[in-house]
Amino acid sequence: MAVAFTKEESFETASETLLPDRPISPHPNLVTEAGLKALESQVQQAREAYNAASPIEDVNERRRQTANPLRDLRYLAARLRTAQLMPAPTSIDTVAFGSTVTFRRDDGRVQTYRIVGEDEADPKVGSISYVSPVARLLIGKTVGDMVETGGQELEIIAIA
């Protein structure tokens, strides 16, 4: 009975540690210089987490502890391999990848976002992905242009 329990426990542990891969975007993996450095740093952190868990003697605990770092390493290695470093915008006349855009909404709110790659986008800190609906509307526009999104108009008031 103890052997059956051990096998069942090992099966359950194995199924817990077979994490599905993180989805990879179908869009080109455009990155800023900062985004590329962040990817490289994340790969290093995932390697360190994996290496820290590898010496664990209990095989089931080792599987649990290495599952996330291994999944992250697979994802990050693919993203690093496909990264296309984009040059910084050379002009502030037109919104482009890497531009920082300030716009005013109908309700008077003014928002500023930098248009970056998917992995580095974080609206809470002022960056949005170039494939986001708002960024797609803004790219190619100039100061004074109006775009409509979600029934609301946005007026571009600055590009940096």
trRosetta pair geometry for C-beta under 8 A, 3 or more apart (Angstrom, degrees):
i j d omega theta_ij theta_ji phi_ij phi_ji
1 4 5.7 -53 -151 35 36 111
1 5 6.4 37 151 -20 67 105
2 5 5.6 -54 -149 36 33 113
2 6 6.3 36 152 -22 66 104
3 6 5.6 -52 -148 34 32 112
3 7 6.4 31 154 -17 65 104
4 7 5.8 -54 -149 36 32 109
4 8 6.3 31 153 -18 65 107
5 8 5.7 -56 -148 39 31 111
5 9 6.1 32 153 -20 66 107
6 9 5.6 -54 -146 37 30 112
6 10 6.3 30 154 -19 64 105
7 10 5.7 -54 -147 37 31 110
7 11 6.3 33 153 -21 65 104
8 11 5.6 -52 -148 35 32 112
8 12 6.3 31 154 -17 65 105
9 12 5.8 -55 -147 38 31 110
9 13 6.2 31 154 -19 65 108
9 60 7.2 -32 141 -100 98 157
10 13 5.6 -54 -144 38 31 111
10 14 6.2 34 155 -22 65 105
10 60 6.6 -120 -113 -83 63 113
11 14 5.7 -53 -147 35 29 111
11 15 6.4 25 155 -16 63 106
12 15 5.9 -57 -149 38 30 107
12 16 6.4 33 152 -21 64 106
13 16 5.6 -55 -151 34 33 114
13 17 6.4 17 157 -10 66 111
13 60 4.1 -49 -167 -144 163 106
13 63 6.0 101 152 72 103 138
13 64 6.9 -75 -160 -53 95 98
14 17 6.0 -68 -147 42 30 102
14 18 6.4 30 156 -26 67 106
14 63 6.8 -62 -102 177 51 163
15 18 6.0 -50 -141 27 34 110
16 63 7.8 103 80 120 91 113
16 64 6.6 -4 112 -101 120 89
16 67 7.5 -95 125 -65 71 166
17 63 3.9 -57 -86 155 172 102
17 64 5.7 -106 -85 -81 108 43
17 66 7.6 40 -159 68 122 77
17 67 4.2 -138 -151 -80 75 126
18 67 7.7 -88 -44 -133 16 115
19 67 5.1 114 -14 170 117 106
19 68 6.9 68 -13 -84 165 50
19 70 7.9 143 42 76 113 96
19 71 4.6 -51 88 -65 128 145
20 71 7.9 59 85 -132 31 130
21 24 7.8 -24 140 -24 118 93
21 71 6.4 -172 -116 -149 47 89
21 74 5.9 -88 -125 108 103 136
21 75 6.6 155 -171 -70 84 90
22 71 6.4 110 -23 160 91 101
22 72 7.5 49 -14 -101 135 48
22 74 7.8 155 25 85 89 95
22 75 4.1 13 48 -93 121 143
24 75 7.1 -171 -77 -138 89 78
24 78 5.8 -68 -101 122 139 141
24 79 7.3 -159 -128 -69 99 81
25 29 7.2 135 66 -84 111 79
25 118 5.4 69 -20 54 162 176
25 131 7.5 168 -170 25 140 162
27 30 8.0 -58 138 6 103 92
27 118 6.7 127 68 -41 125 135
27 131 5.0 -91 -86 -74 170 147
28 82 7.9 -152 -160 159 54 105
28 84 6.0 -20 167 19 108 140
29 79 5.9 -180 -147 -152 145 68
29 82 4.3 94 23 113 141 100
29 83 5.2 -84 122 -97 116 42
29 84 6.0 130 81 8 68 84
29 117 6.7 43 -178 -156 57 126
29 118 7.3 -80 -128 30 64 109
29 119 7.7 23 -154 -9 96 115
30 84 5.3 -42 -102 72 54 102
30 86 5.1 30 -168 -37 101 126
30 97 5.9 -64 151 -154 145 152
30 117 5.0 -162 92 -97 63 95
30 130 6.1 -13 68 31 134 149
31 35 3.7 -145 -162 97 92 123
31 36 4.8 120 124 -57 136 77
31 39 6.9 -50 -127 -14 156 133
31 83 4.8 -16 6 -158 136 104
31 84 6.7 143 18 64 79 46
31 85 5.9 -42 74 -99 91 51
31 86 6.7 167 68 8 36 88
31 116 7.7 22 -144 -179 47 84
31 117 4.2 -25 -97 -30 55 155
31 119 7.3 -16 -101 47 105 109
31 120 6.8 105 -139 -9 83 127
32 35 4.5 101 45 3 71 104
32 36 7.2 -133 91 -5 39 83
32 85 7.8 49 -170 -149 14 68
32 86 6.4 -47 -91 58 49 96
32 88 7.5 59 -146 -89 96 73
32 97 7.8 -166 -72 153 86 92
32 98 5.5 131 -102 -104 109 94
32 116 5.4 -60 -11 -134 120 94
32 117 6.5 -148 -3 -6 71 99
32 120 6.7 -91 31 61 101 163
33 36 5.8 -52 -152 32 32 111
33 37 6.6 30 151 -15 64 106
33 85 6.7 52 -85 -152 60 110
33 88 7.4 -32 -7 -54 114 97
34 37 5.7 -55 -149 39 34 111
34 38 6.3 37 151 -23 66 106
34 116 7.9 -54 71 -133 107 133
34 120 6.8 113 104 -146 92 152
35 38 5.5 -52 -147 34 32 114
35 39 6.5 36 153 -20 64 101
35 83 7.7 -179 117 -145 102 122
35 116 5.9 158 -61 -178 130 112
35 117 4.7 107 -170 33 165 123
35 119 6.4 118 -164 76 107 96
35 120 3.8 -99 -108 -33 100 145
36 39 5.8 -50 -152 32 33 112
36 40 6.6 32 151 -17 64 105
36 83 5.7 123 -109 163 90 149
36 85 5.6 -6 -56 -95 145 101
37 40 5.7 -54 -150 37 34 113
37 41 6.3 35 152 -20 66 107
38 41 5.6 -55 -147 38 32 113
38 42 6.3 33 154 -20 66 106
38 119 7.4 178 99 122 119 107
38 120 5.8 121 50 -100 151 103
39 42 5.7 -56 -147 36 30 111
39 43 6.5 34 153 -22 64 102
39 76 6.2 165 -165 -160 81 92
39 79 5.8 -138 -137 112 129 111
39 80 5.1 165 147 -86 125 86
39 83 6.3 -164 45 -72 168 146
39 119 6.4 58 -80 109 100 152
40 43 5.8 -50 -152 31 32 113
40 44 6.6 32 150 -17 63 105
40 80 6.8 104 -79 -119 61 125
41 44 5.6 -54 -153 36 34 113
41 45 6.4 34 151 -19 66 105
42 45 5.5 -50 -145 36 35 113
42 46 6.3 36 155 -19 66 104
42 72 7.3 -119 162 171 100 115
42 76 5.3 -152 109 -122 108 141
43 46 5.9 -56 -149 37 30 110
43 47 6.4 32 151 -20 64 105
43 73 6.9 83 -144 -127 71 68
43 76 4.7 -175 -83 133 78 132
43 77 6.6 101 -121 -72 118 64
43 80 6.0 3 -56 -44 140 149
44 47 5.7 -53 -149 35 31 113
44 48 6.4 32 153 -19 65 105
45 48 5.7 -53 -148 36 32 112
45 49 6.4 32 153 -19 65 105
46 49 5.7 -52 -148 36 33 112
46 50 6.3 33 153 -19 65 105
46 69 4.8 150 -169 -154 74 78
46 72 4.2 -151 -116 104 132 117
46 73 4.7 179 133 -67 133 76
46 76 6.0 170 6 23 151 147
47 50 5.7 -57 -149 38 31 111
47 51 6.1 28 155 -17 67 109
47 69 7.5 145 -75 -177 14 118
47 73 6.7 96 -70 -101 64 119
48 51 5.7 -55 -142 40 30 109
48 52 6.2 33 156 -23 64 107
49 52 5.8 -53 -147 34 28 113
49 53 6.6 16 157 -10 62 110
49 68 7.4 -55 135 93 142 97
49 69 4.0 -169 96 -89 108 129
49 72 7.8 38 58 52 138 140
50 53 6.1 -68 -151 42 29 102
50 54 6.3 45 152 -44 66 102
50 66 5.5 65 -137 -139 74 90
50 69 3.8 -166 -62 126 81 140
50 70 6.2 105 -108 -62 121 66
50 73 6.5 1 -40 -39 145 138
51 54 5.6 -37 -143 9 33 122
52 55 7.9 -66 179 22 28 97
53 56 5.7 -27 -175 -8 60 119
53 62 6.2 138 156 -146 89 62
53 65 3.5 -171 -145 127 129 114
53 66 4.6 -173 102 -66 131 75
53 69 6.7 172 23 16 132 139
54 62 6.9 56 -139 -154 28 111
54 66 6.5 74 -76 -86 62 129
56 61 5.2 -116 158 104 138 103
56 62 4.1 -179 77 -82 108 82
56 65 5.9 99 -4 37 155 146
57 62 7.5 -166 64 -46 10 119
58 61 4.0 53 88 19 113 112
58 62 6.4 173 86 -16 55 85
59 62 5.6 -53 -144 36 30 114
59 63 6.4 35 155 -22 64 102
60 63 5.7 -49 -151 31 32 113
60 64 6.6 32 151 -17 63 104
61 64 5.6 -52 -150 36 36 113
61 65 6.1 27 155 -14 68 111
62 65 5.9 -61 -142 43 29 106
62 66 5.9 11 164 -6 67 115
63 66 6.3 -68 -138 45 23 97
63 67 6.3 45 160 -52 62 98
64 67 6.1 -39 -152 -3 25 118
65 69 8.0 7 145 8 61 114
66 69 5.7 -68 -155 51 53 107
66 70 5.5 53 152 -27 84 110
67 70 6.1 -64 -149 36 22 109
67 71 6.4 18 158 -15 62 109
68 71 5.8 -57 -145 38 31 109
68 72 6.1 29 158 -17 67 109
69 72 5.6 -57 -144 41 31 112
69 73 6.1 36 156 -24 66 105
70 73 5.6 -51 -146 34 30 113
70 74 6.6 33 154 -20 63 102
71 74 5.9 -52 -153 32 32 111
71 75 6.5 26 152 -13 64 108
72 75 5.7 -59 -148 41 33 110
72 76 5.7 23 160 -13 70 114
73 76 6.0 -58 -133 45 26 104
73 77 5.8 29 165 -22 64 110
74 77 6.1 -56 -143 35 21 109
74 78 6.6 19 157 -16 59 108
75 78 6.0 -64 -157 36 27 108
75 79 6.3 20 153 -14 66 110
76 79 5.5 -55 -143 40 35 110
76 80 6.0 35 156 -20 68 106
77 80 5.7 -53 -143 38 29 111
77 81 6.1 32 155 -22 63 109
78 81 5.7 -55 -145 36 29 113
78 82 6.3 5 162 -1 64 112
79 82 6.3 -68 -142 48 27 96
79 83 6.3 53 153 -58 63 92
79 119 5.9 80 -169 -57 148 151
80 83 5.6 -27 -148 -10 31 120
83 117 7.9 1 -136 -132 88 166
86 97 5.1 -43 153 113 163 133
86 98 6.1 -155 108 -39 118 120
86 117 7.9 166 8 -58 120 101
87 90 7.3 10 126 -44 121 94
87 98 7.8 -91 106 -6 41 164
88 98 5.3 -163 -137 163 51 151
89 92 7.1 102 120 -78 127 52
89 96 4.6 141 -106 65 115 120
89 97 7.3 167 -64 73 94 50
89 98 4.9 -176 -24 87 89 110
89 99 5.0 41 -27 -70 158 82
91 94 6.2 36 100 29 117 81
91 96 7.6 82 61 -1 84 133
92 99 7.4 136 -125 -133 63 106
92 159 4.8 160 -176 105 77 96
92 160 5.9 -1 -128 -116 125 28
93 142 6.1 -24 164 -121 66 108
93 159 7.2 -45 70 76 3 145
94 99 8.0 -118 110 -71 49 157
94 140 6.2 -15 -177 -147 115 28
94 141 7.0 149 -152 74 72 23
94 142 5.5 -50 -98 -80 63 81
94 159 7.2 175 95 -176 6 170
95 99 4.9 -154 -147 76 58 157
95 101 5.3 20 -117 -84 119 129
95 115 7.1 88 178 -5 98 146
95 138 4.7 -86 138 149 165 88
95 139 5.3 -125 111 -112 101 33
95 140 6.4 -38 66 21 87 25
95 141 5.2 11 19 54 121 74
95 142 7.4 -151 -9 -77 81 32
95 156 6.9 -115 -45 -127 127 147
95 159 5.7 -129 -77 -118 70 125
96 99 5.0 109 50 -27 58 116
96 115 7.5 -165 110 70 31 135
96 139 6.4 73 -114 -144 33 86
96 140 7.8 80 -84 -61 64 45
97 115 5.7 -113 -129 114 41 110
97 116 7.6 97 -169 -110 78 25
97 130 5.3 -5 -109 -99 95 141
97 139 7.2 19 -49 -118 63 123
98 114 7.3 -18 -167 -177 32 96
98 115 6.5 -41 3 77 19 82
98 116 7.1 72 -92 -94 46 62
99 114 7.1 -170 102 -145 34 62
99 115 5.6 19 55 29 74 110
99 159 5.6 -24 -172 -164 126 95
99 160 7.0 135 -167 69 72 41
100 112 6.3 23 172 179 97 100
100 113 7.2 -167 -150 101 62 29
100 114 4.5 -32 -96 -92 79 80
100 115 7.9 -164 -86 6 32 69
100 159 7.3 140 77 -164 55 45
100 160 4.3 -23 64 66 107 95
101 112 7.0 179 90 -147 40 59
101 113 6.0 -14 58 62 85 74
101 114 7.8 146 13 -99 68 30
101 115 6.7 37 -1 -27 113 104
101 138 5.4 80 164 179 177 145
101 156 6.3 -58 -166 -134 106 101
101 158 7.3 158 -158 88 41 60
101 159 5.7 -9 -106 -108 70 71
101 160 8.0 -165 -70 26 30 69
102 110 6.4 14 -178 179 99 100
102 111 7.2 179 -147 92 58 37
102 112 4.3 -20 -96 -96 82 90
102 156 7.5 104 79 -161 51 59
102 157 5.2 -62 106 68 97 91
102 158 4.0 17 43 52 117 100
102 159 7.7 -139 23 -64 74 34
102 160 7.7 45 -13 -3 101 102
103 110 7.3 -179 93 -148 32 61
103 111 6.1 -15 61 61 77 82
103 112 7.9 152 16 -87 58 45
103 138 7.3 -115 -46 -106 141 123
103 154 4.4 27 159 177 139 105
103 155 6.0 158 -160 75 83 39
103 156 5.1 -45 -97 -97 94 46
103 157 6.1 145 -116 8 33 83
104 108 6.9 -27 -171 -149 102 28
104 109 7.2 158 -154 84 58 42
104 110 5.1 -29 -98 -97 75 76
104 154 7.1 153 72 -157 39 59
104 155 4.9 -15 55 57 93 97
104 157 5.5 59 -17 -29 100 130
105 108 6.9 -30 74 37 78 22
105 109 4.6 7 36 57 118 91
105 110 7.7 -152 10 -76 76 30
105 111 7.0 45 -28 0 105 108
105 152 5.9 -1 -160 162 97 129
105 153 7.7 139 -157 83 49 50
105 154 5.9 -28 -97 -102 59 75
106 152 4.9 -126 5 -155 119 88
106 153 5.4 92 -64 46 99 78
107 152 7.7 -36 -12 -142 91 129
110 157 7.1 -48 -135 37 110 145
112 126 6.1 1 100 -148 82 113
112 158 7.8 -20 -109 71 106 112
113 123 7.1 -30 -115 -126 122 72
113 126 5.7 -165 -116 -173 52 60
113 127 6.2 127 -167 -119 81 21
113 128 4.6 15 175 -1 141 107
113 134 7.5 68 48 112 157 133
113 135 7.6 -104 113 -80 133 92
114 126 6.1 59 6 133 89 88
114 127 4.6 -31 65 -107 92 82
114 128 7.6 161 74 23 43 64
115 127 7.6 164 -86 -159 11 72
115 128 6.2 -30 -107 72 58 83
115 129 7.8 24 -157 145 66 14
115 130 5.2 79 173 -90 101 76
115 135 4.8 130 -124 -138 110 117
115 138 7.1 -159 -67 85 136 125
115 139 6.9 142 -162 -76 169 96
116 120 4.6 -81 142 88 134 112
116 121 5.6 177 74 -76 100 69
116 127 4.7 -2 14 -174 128 121
116 128 7.3 138 31 69 78 32
116 129 6.8 -61 78 -104 65 41
116 130 6.9 -137 82 -34 18 87
117 120 5.1 68 62 23 87 102
117 121 7.0 -133 94 -32 40 87
117 129 6.8 -12 150 -131 24 78
117 130 6.8 -18 -97 5 34 108
118 121 5.9 -44 -149 4 29 118
118 129 4.6 39 -103 -130 57 128
118 130 7.6 -81 -52 35 67 78
118 131 6.3 -3 -79 24 104 118
120 127 6.3 -51 129 131 85 151
121 127 5.2 -144 -133 120 49 93
121 128 5.4 32 -147 -160 114 23
121 129 3.8 -61 -51 -53 157 77
121 132 7.1 153 -152 -36 155 124
122 125 4.7 24 103 31 114 102
122 126 7.8 14 90 40 78 41
122 127 5.4 44 45 56 64 99
123 126 7.4 58 -164 -70 36 14
123 127 7.1 -116 -79 67 33 43
123 128 5.7 39 -86 -84 85 84
128 132 4.8 -76 169 30 109 152
128 134 6.2 -23 150 71 165 114
128 135 5.1 -169 111 -50 114 115
129 132 4.6 119 64 -30 83 95
129 135 6.3 -138 95 14 46 153
130 135 5.1 -138 -136 141 33 144
130 136 7.6 94 164 -69 55 65
130 139 7.0 56 -156 -63 89 139
131 135 7.0 20 29 72 14 125
131 136 6.8 26 -155 -58 32 108
132 135 4.5 83 58 12 88 106
132 136 6.8 -157 85 -10 42 88
133 136 5.8 -58 -147 35 28 113
133 137 6.6 26 156 -17 63 106
133 149 6.1 132 134 -142 112 125
134 137 5.8 -59 -155 35 32 110
134 138 6.2 23 153 -16 68 113
134 149 5.9 0 -96 -94 72 176
134 154 7.5 67 -146 -14 99 166
135 138 5.7 -62 -143 41 32 108
135 139 6.2 40 161 -33 70 101
136 139 6.3 -42 -141 20 27 111
137 141 7.6 9 141 -23 62 136
137 147 4.2 127 160 172 117 148
137 148 7.8 -139 -149 57 145 37
137 149 5.7 -121 -16 -62 165 116
137 154 7.5 101 112 48 135 129
138 141 5.5 -91 -162 31 46 122
138 147 6.4 -119 -76 8 56 158
138 154 7.7 -53 -81 103 98 139
138 156 6.8 128 -140 -85 95 119
141 145 4.0 -136 -169 75 108 154
141 147 6.4 -89 -73 -46 160 118
141 156 5.5 161 123 -23 120 152
142 145 5.4 106 56 -22 58 115
142 156 6.8 167 113 87 26 144
142 159 7.4 -76 -146 -16 48 144
143 156 5.4 -127 -117 117 38 101
143 157 6.6 42 -147 -162 90 17
143 158 6.5 28 -109 -94 114 26
143 159 6.0 -121 -57 -3 92 101
144 155 7.2 -22 -151 -171 25 95
144 156 6.6 -33 24 72 25 89
145 155 7.5 169 88 -148 37 56
145 156 5.1 20 55 24 81 120
146 153 5.3 -6 -172 -171 111 113
146 154 6.9 154 -155 77 59 45
146 155 5.2 -26 -98 -96 79 72
146 156 7.8 -144 -77 5 32 76
147 153 7.2 152 78 -153 34 63
147 154 5.2 -17 61 58 85 98
147 156 7.7 55 -1 -34 101 97
148 151 7.4 9 -178 -114 101 10
148 152 7.0 159 -153 79 66 32
148 153 5.3 -37 -95 -95 74 66
148 154 7.6 172 -91 14 24 75
149 152 6.2 -29 72 63 64 82
149 154 6.4 5 21 -9 107 117
156 159 6.8 16 175 -53 119 95
